[in-house]
């Protein structure tokens, strides 16, 4: 991606903002686009603006920049500020964009893009191009512009739904291993001496990624490959258990149930020889990222089990639960069994993806959610059928399937790590299988395969 400096007339400020919002990837826009507004109807000192431009150009380029700044402006701004000759002295690339286009409203569905949108694309800041850079660190298969286009075109084969694909791409977040490492070294791990990760016997690789990060970033840590080993070897010492993400809390509860020896089938981790040690341990759970709902569910489990000695830390928290739901979960008198079995009912939780649609009309929001739920449920069923066939799982209830159509427990996340994507993220990102929409049938391929 290439940083872009847009010089715009004050009368076009709103139009420029609309073009950026419509055609640029929001993360790329925030990091790579700088703007300077000029009122062409008053007397201006070109030297003053030259100084402002130089200040931007001399700042440290955003991380991931592949070239120096491109500066773009209208013809009127170029003439007023004598830009061409000035920028030559700075050895900076310069291009025009059309001012007359900014005086006309953007037409939804139009195939003709404003020149400024083309400048965004040439800098790699469009939704598709930027998404290919952001998702590029996915370790299981190459993610490039062609990959993005192939996945995006599936939406078009089912209807006029490219815009839904773009909404997902604009909000897809991939946390790379270095980013995850940064979150860990600023967590309680920085003061810890003993850490444990869960080397899942099912072959899940996140544990190995975490162990590698801890070894490289916190070399003085003693790192053990199961929480049971750490607790049994150091029953009176502070132990930190490390995981990448805390989403619905189901996985964490499964780990605790396994530690206590209550999960003989499909254990999540090695059981403690003496389950009573868990209540005596000084244990902190550290996650790179989590949801407020997942935190609440795990804290409630700890309260119910009398495990007040265990604390939770998340490097960042994605809000999805209503205040009412959080209060219910925290209430010891509230029966939490239905939540653990099927997830929250509609209205008690706002899927993360729904909050990403705030710039769309209410009708578009409703259509996007309906499409993602319908396709997501079919992909989820395909995934479960494979697990039933290969791992002897049981099929979920209709209620649970419905509530998880946007991802486990209806969280509707758009998050992934370089090494994995949680099942709490939209199934359209990770699922595969035959799907149908209003009579049209296709074989859906995931954007992030082999997860």
Helices and strands as residue ranges (DSSP letters): E 4-9, G 10-12, H 13-23, H 26-32, E 33-38, H 46-58, E 70-73, H 75-81, H 83-90, E 93-96, G 100-103, H 115-122, H 127-134, H 145-158, H 162-171, E 173-175, H 177-185, G 188-191, E 194-197, H 206-217, E 222-224, H 227-233, E 238-246, H 250-259, H 277-280, E 282-291, H 292-304, E 310-314, E 317-318, H 323-330, H 337-342, H 352-355, H 362-391, H 398-403, G 408-410, E 415-417, H 427-430, E 433-437, E 440-444
